Amino acid sequence: MEKYSLDFEKPIRELERKIEELQGLERREGIDFEEEIRGLESRLTKLQDDTFNHLTPWQKVQLARHPNRPKCLTLVELMFDEFLLLHGDRLYSDDQAVVGGLARVEERKIVFAGHQKGESVKENLLRNFGMAHPEGYRKARRLMKLADKFHRPFLSLIDTPGAYPGIEAEERGQAQAIAANLEVMSQLKVPILVIIVGEGGSGGALGIGLGDRTLLLENAIYSVISPEGCAAILWKSQEKVEEAAQNLKLTAQDLLKIGLIDGIIPEPRGGAHRDPEKTAANIKESIMKNLDELTDMPPEELIKTRYEKYRRIGNFEKR
């Protein structure tokens, strides 16, 4: 896919292009541009720091949706030493918006499921932009039960705007499929690790997102509704999307502060799309660390702690 730049990334891209041009001239013509390149690199570092250390919630939404952001299967290929995809829900069809199967991370065997967006317009149509139908959630439920049967941790990789809202999804039991997944995940006797790698949208995310630990990539988002949907409902205007993003508290930093997630996984400077390999390495490190902590817990304690974790959400004190 060609490099795509968000509006706030364009000045950075322009400086990078200038550096690349001078480096190319230096190689081809043998002219010494070392001093000029050092000056541009210094400006670039400062501009990157000024930009990415002060991102607004709306800019983080844009980064979470970046077309070049690594997708689930890209991360799977980079993180896992072995993996085998499994297909279908044994009832209706094989939803292309949800992928999953068996995997090995170093010496640890796991079962995973995740939302898969497309790398191109054609693939996005095939993957339904990562919006799962009921059969996608039933596929994930089959994998959850497989994890429980073979005593393997379950890993969920979330990247979806939400569950598909079309009439055919409703006819096939979208709400029931998500509810059934929540019931199953609440009772799994194995550790459940949930990582939101891009968008975590509403019930579409929650359908594979009930776990012992919930982690977000640094520029990922997790929200009950999109900023666009919130602006349309509250203000009847798309001009209010930035205000909506601010008020939804959907960034990883806000969610950690209010106790809705358990940790943040760092991204390379500029976002996950700038260095997918480093992003995958950071996620893999977090997977190993958290599974090491969870695996030794007895099944009864896992379920009890999971229950208590979700009961605490929304608690408040009157002052």
Secondary structure as UniProt FT lines:
FT   HELIX           7..9
FT   HELIX           10..29
FT   HELIX           34..52
FT   HELIX           57..64
FT   TURN            67..68
FT   HELIX           72..79
FT   STRAND          82..85
FT   TURN            96..97
FT   STRAND          98..105
FT   TURN            106..107
FT   STRAND          108..115
FT   HELIX           121..127
FT   HELIX           128..130
FT   HELIX           134..149
FT   TURN            150..151
FT   STRAND          154..160
FT   HELIX           167..171
FT   TURN            172..173
FT   HELIX           174..187
FT   STRAND          192..201
FT   HELIX           202..206
FT   TURN            207..208
FT   STRAND          213..217
FT   TURN            218..219
FT   STRAND          221..223
FT   HELIX           227..234
FT   HELIX           238..240
FT   HELIX           241..248
FT   HELIX           252..257
FT   TURN            258..259
FT   STRAND          263..265
FT   TURN            269..270
FT   HELIX           272..274
FT   HELIX           276..295
FT   HELIX           299..312
FT   TURN            313..314
//
